[in-house]
Amino acid sequence: MRLLLLRHAKSAWDLPGAADFDRPLAPRGRRAATMIGEHLAAHRLLPDRILCSSARRTRETLIGLLPVIATDLEIRITRDLYEVPAAAYIDCIAALGGSARTLLVIGHNPSVQECALELIGNGNPAVRDDIGEKFPTAGLAVIDFEHHKWSEMRPRTGRVVAFFRPRELEIVGSEPPTDDE
């Protein structure tokens, strides 16, 4: 089984009076969401199921991914991934992962980062260190498990496979990055 842990893309902070839950993506975030979606498709990291926080910025990140995901999949939008600790992410994955072979979870920091670090038991130590150092917006951790059911997943049983940052994908992409902050 493969777990894709994605932190939502860059959100806008310039909306006076907007509640945290209602913050939209910034233009840079919309571009990053599309770029991550293209990366998922190009590297055959397409999920069978998606669990997404119900906050606006995570749902907008999901919208940015969907045009390049040409497979059938199940999507579950849940408040269980908003303002909760990493342990709640692990519980949510175990309870809602279903029969997905590849599960994408779109959530928030610090929970996404802490969840990844809690689940990683082996793999490239440098990649684990990168995740521990900083998990940027639109960062994506790829963790594999030998289990056959998400309900069997336990801390430190995953093998970290990769960690992607939008900044690195911009360098590889054909257009130069722009910063609208």
C-alpha positions as CSV (number, residue, x, y, z in Angstrom):
1,M,0.0,0.0,0.0
2,R,1.1,3.5,-0.7
3,L,0.3,6.6,1.3
4,L,0.6,10.1,-0.3
5,L,0.6,12.8,2.4
6,L,0.1,16.2,0.9
7,R,0.1,19.5,2.7
8,H,-2.4,22.0,1.2
9,A,-0.9,24.5,-1.3
10,K,0.0,28.1,-0.3
11,S,-3.1,30.0,1.0
12,A,-4.0,33.6,1.0
13,W,-3.5,35.6,4.2
14,D,-4.7,39.0,2.9
15,L,-8.4,38.6,3.5
16,P,-9.4,40.7,6.5
17,G,-11.9,39.0,8.8
18,A,-11.7,35.6,7.0
19,A,-11.7,32.6,9.4
20,D,-8.8,30.2,9.1
21,F,-11.1,27.5,7.9
22,D,-12.3,29.7,5.0
23,R,-8.9,30.9,3.7
24,P,-8.6,30.3,-0.1
25,L,-5.5,29.4,-2.0
26,A,-3.2,32.2,-3.2
27,P,-2.4,32.4,-6.9
28,R,0.9,30.7,-6.2
29,G,-0.9,28.0,-4.4
30,R,-3.2,27.3,-7.3
31,R,-0.2,26.9,-9.6
32,A,1.5,24.6,-7.1
33,A,-1.6,22.4,-6.8
34,T,-1.7,22.0,-10.6
35,M,2.0,21.3,-10.6
36,I,1.7,18.6,-7.9
37,G,-1.2,17.0,-9.8
38,E,0.9,16.9,-13.0
39,H,3.8,15.4,-11.0
40,L,1.5,12.7,-9.6
41,A,0.3,11.8,-13.1
42,A,3.7,11.9,-14.7
43,H,5.2,9.5,-12.0
44,R,2.1,7.2,-11.8
45,L,1.4,8.2,-8.2
46,L,-2.3,8.4,-8.8
47,P,-4.5,7.5,-5.8
48,D,-7.5,5.2,-5.7
49,R,-9.0,7.2,-2.8
50,I,-8.5,10.7,-1.5
51,L,-9.1,11.9,2.1
52,C,-9.3,15.7,2.2
53,S,-9.8,18.1,5.0
54,S,-12.9,20.1,4.7
55,A,-11.1,23.5,5.0
56,R,-11.3,25.7,1.9
57,R,-7.6,25.7,1.1
58,T,-7.4,21.9,1.1
59,R,-10.5,21.5,-1.0
60,E,-9.1,24.1,-3.5
61,T,-5.8,22.1,-3.5
62,L,-7.8,19.0,-4.4
63,I,-9.6,20.9,-7.2
64,G,-6.1,21.7,-8.7
65,L,-5.2,18.0,-8.8
66,L,-8.4,16.6,-10.3
67,P,-7.9,17.6,-13.9
68,V,-4.9,15.4,-14.3
69,I,-6.2,12.4,-12.4
70,A,-7.9,10.4,-15.2
71,T,-8.7,7.3,-13.1
72,D,-11.8,6.4,-11.1
73,L,-11.4,7.2,-7.5
74,E,-13.3,7.8,-4.3
75,I,-13.1,11.2,-2.5
76,R,-14.0,11.8,1.1
77,I,-14.0,15.3,2.4
78,T,-13.8,15.2,6.2
79,R,-13.5,17.7,9.1
80,D,-11.5,14.9,10.9
81,L,-8.4,16.3,9.2
82,Y,-8.8,19.9,10.4
83,E,-7.1,21.2,13.5
84,V,-6.3,17.8,14.9
85,P,-3.1,16.1,16.1
86,A,-1.0,13.7,14.0
87,A,-2.5,10.7,15.9
88,A,-6.0,11.7,14.6
89,Y,-4.6,11.6,11.0
90,I,-3.3,8.1,11.6
91,D,-6.7,7.1,13.1
92,C,-8.5,8.7,10.1
93,I,-6.3,6.9,7.6
94,A,-6.9,3.6,9.4
95,A,-10.7,4.1,9.5
96,L,-11.3,5.7,6.1
97,G,-8.6,4.3,3.9
98,G,-10.9,1.6,2.7
99,S,-9.5,-0.8,0.1
100,A,-7.3,1.8,-1.6
101,R,-3.9,0.6,-2.7
102,T,-2.8,4.2,-3.1
103,L,-4.3,6.7,-0.6
104,L,-3.8,10.5,-0.9
105,V,-4.4,12.5,2.3
106,I,-4.6,16.3,1.9
107,G,-4.2,18.1,5.2
108,H,-2.5,20.7,7.3
109,N,0.7,21.3,9.1
110,P,2.0,20.5,11.7
111,S,-0.2,17.4,11.6
112,V,0.9,16.2,8.1
113,Q,4.6,16.5,8.9
114,E,4.2,14.8,12.3
115,C,2.1,12.1,10.8
116,A,4.7,11.3,8.2
117,L,7.5,11.2,10.8
118,E,5.4,9.0,13.1
119,L,4.7,6.5,10.3
120,I,8.2,6.3,8.8
121,G,10.1,3.3,10.1
122,N,12.7,2.9,7.4
123,G,13.9,4.1,4.0
124,N,16.4,6.8,3.1
125,P,17.3,8.6,6.3
126,A,18.1,11.8,4.3
127,V,14.5,11.9,3.0
128,R,13.2,11.5,6.6
129,D,15.5,14.3,7.7
130,D,14.2,16.6,4.9
131,I,10.6,15.9,6.1
132,G,11.6,16.6,9.6
133,E,13.3,19.9,8.7
134,K,10.5,21.5,6.8
135,F,7.3,20.3,5.2
136,P,6.3,23.2,2.9
137,T,2.9,24.0,1.5
138,A,2.2,21.6,-1.4
139,G,4.9,19.3,0.0
140,L,4.2,15.6,-0.8
141,A,5.6,12.6,1.2
142,V,5.4,9.1,-0.3
143,I,5.3,6.3,2.2
144,D,4.9,2.6,1.4
145,F,3.6,-0.1,3.7
146,E,3.6,-3.9,3.5
147,H,0.2,-4.2,5.1
148,H,-2.9,-5.2,3.1
149,K,-5.4,-3.0,5.1
150,W,-5.1,0.5,6.3
151,S,-6.6,-0.6,9.6
152,E,-3.3,-2.7,10.1
153,M,-1.1,0.4,9.7
154,R,1.0,1.2,12.8
155,P,3.6,3.9,13.7
156,R,7.1,3.3,12.3
157,T,5.9,0.6,9.8
158,G,6.2,2.7,6.7
159,R,9.1,3.0,4.3
160,V,9.7,6.6,3.0
161,V,10.0,6.5,-0.8
162,A,10.2,10.2,-1.7
163,F,9.5,13.7,-0.6
164,F,8.6,16.4,-3.2
165,R,8.6,20.1,-2.7
166,P,7.0,22.5,-5.2
167,R,10.1,24.6,-5.4
168,E,12.1,21.6,-6.8
169,L,9.3,20.9,-9.3
170,E,9.4,24.5,-10.5
171,I,13.1,24.1,-11.2
172,V,12.4,21.0,-13.3
173,G,9.3,22.5,-15.0
174,S,9.4,24.4,-18.3
175,E,8.3,27.8,-17.0
176,P,10.3,29.9,-14.5
177,P,8.7,30.3,-11.1
178,T,7.0,33.6,-10.2
179,D,6.5,34.9,-6.7
180,D,3.3,36.8,-6.1
181,E,3.8,37.3,-2.3
